[in-house]
């Protein structure tokens, strides 16, 4: 893809950024103070922007900056909605999320399985129509490797 991903000192309200300058490969910057799981989602989100803006065009001939900040979670900007959906499908594939939910795993266990935040999996399950209801089986927990 020609992308570099780097940790960077970004403002507290910015989790990531996709930078593209004319004639140069794009760079994804991740807020160095964010958790590993947050960085994974931010990176996948920025890849969504890359896929939507770059893959179908002559990318070397234009430049842009995308910031993953407060607007990305608001659910109103079509570009941000696409990037969030892209990240969700990349990190939490719907078929596997449905399977784990159907098997009765808790949202926290599913989040740990996918290495995403509790908020990310709850949004994903909700968007898949899998919010826990009275008919859901009791939650199960994943047994951590090496635990008894």
C-alpha positions in Angstrom: 0.0 0.0 0.0 2.9 2.3 0.5 1.7 3.6 3.9 3.8 4.3 6.9 2.3 4.2 10.4 3.9 6.2 13.1 3.3 7.2 16.7 3.1 11.0 17.1 2.5 13.7 19.6 -1.1 14.7 18.7 -3.6 16.9 20.6 -5.6 15.0 23.2 -8.7 15.2 21.1 -7.1 13.6 18.0 -6.5 9.9 18.0 -5.1 9.6 14.5 -4.4 11.4 11.2 -3.9 10.5 7.6 -1.5 12.8 5.9 -0.9 12.9 2.1 1.4 15.4 0.4 1.8 15.6 -3.4 4.3 13.2 -4.7 4.7 11.4 -1.3 3.3 8.2 0.1 0.5 8.7 2.7 1.4 8.5 6.4 -0.9 7.5 9.3 -0.1 9.1 12.6 -1.4 7.6 15.8 -1.6 9.4 19.2 1.3 8.0 21.2 -0.7 8.4 24.5 -3.6 6.2 23.3 -4.0 2.6 24.4 -2.9 -0.2 22.0 -6.6 -1.1 21.3 -7.4 2.6 20.6 -4.4 2.8 18.2 -5.6 -0.3 16.4 -9.1 1.2 15.8 -7.6 4.6 14.8 -5.2 3.0 12.4 -8.1 0.9 10.8 -10.2 4.1 10.7 -7.5 5.9 8.8 -7.1 3.0 6.5 -10.8 3.4 5.7 -10.1 7.0 4.7 -7.2 5.8 2.6 -9.4 3.2 0.9 -12.2 5.6 0.1 -10.0 8.5 -1.1 -6.9 7.0 -2.6 -7.5 3.5 -4.0 -9.7 4.7 -6.8 -7.9 7.8 -7.9 -4.5 9.1 -8.9 -3.3 9.6 -5.3 0.1 11.0 -6.1 -1.5 14.2 -7.6 -3.3 15.6 -4.6 -2.9 16.2 -0.9 -5.1 16.1 2.2 -5.1 15.7 6.0 -7.8 13.7 7.8 -7.9 13.8 11.6 -9.7 11.2 13.7 -11.1 13.5 16.4 -14.5 14.2 18.0 -16.4 14.4 14.7 -15.5 10.8 13.8 -17.6 9.5 16.7 -20.6 11.8 16.1 -22.1 9.7 13.3 -23.0 12.7 11.1 -20.2 13.0 8.6 -20.5 10.5 5.7 -16.7 10.2 5.4 -16.3 9.5 9.1 -19.2 7.0 9.1 -17.6 5.1 6.2 -14.2 5.1 8.0 -15.7 3.8 11.2 -17.7 1.1 9.3 -14.5 0.1 7.5 -12.6 -0.2 10.8 -15.4 -2.1 12.5 -15.5 -4.7 9.7 -11.7 -5.0 9.5 -11.2 -5.5 13.2 -14.5 -7.1 14.2 -15.8 -9.1 11.2 -19.6 -9.4 11.4 -19.8 -13.2 10.9 -17.3 -13.8 13.8 -19.0 -11.2 16.0 -22.4 -12.8 15.4 -21.0 -16.3 16.1 -19.4 -15.2 19.4 -22.5 -13.4 20.5 -24.7 -16.4 19.6 -22.3 -18.6 21.7 -23.1 -16.4 24.6 -19.8 -14.6 25.1 -20.0 -11.2 26.9 -19.3 -8.0 25.1 -16.1 -7.6 27.2 -15.0 -11.1 26.3 -15.7 -10.4 22.6 -13.8 -7.1 22.9 -10.8 -9.0 24.3 -11.0 -11.6 21.5 -10.9 -8.8 18.9 -8.4 -6.6 20.9 -10.8 -3.6 20.7 -12.3 -1.4 23.4 -15.5 -2.2 25.2 -17.1 0.8 23.5 -16.0 -0.4 20.1 -17.6 -3.9 20.5 -20.8 -2.5 22.0 -21.2 -0.1 19.0 -20.5 -3.0 16.7 -22.9 -5.4 18.3 -25.6 -2.7 18.4 -25.0 -1.9 14.7 -25.4 -5.6 13.9 -28.7 -5.7 15.9 -27.1 -7.9 18.5 -27.8 -6.0 21.7 -28.4 -8.4 24.6 -32.1 -9.2 25.0 -34.0 -11.4 27.4 -33.7 -14.4 25.0 -29.9 -14.2 25.0 -28.1 -17.1 26.7 -26.1 -16.3 29.9 -22.7 -14.8 29.0 -19.6 -16.9 28.7 -16.0 -15.8 29.3 -13.0 -16.7 27.2 -10.5 -18.6 29.2 -7.2 -16.7 28.9 -4.3 -18.7 27.6 -2.3 -20.1 30.5 -5.1 -19.6 33.0 -6.6 -22.5 34.9 
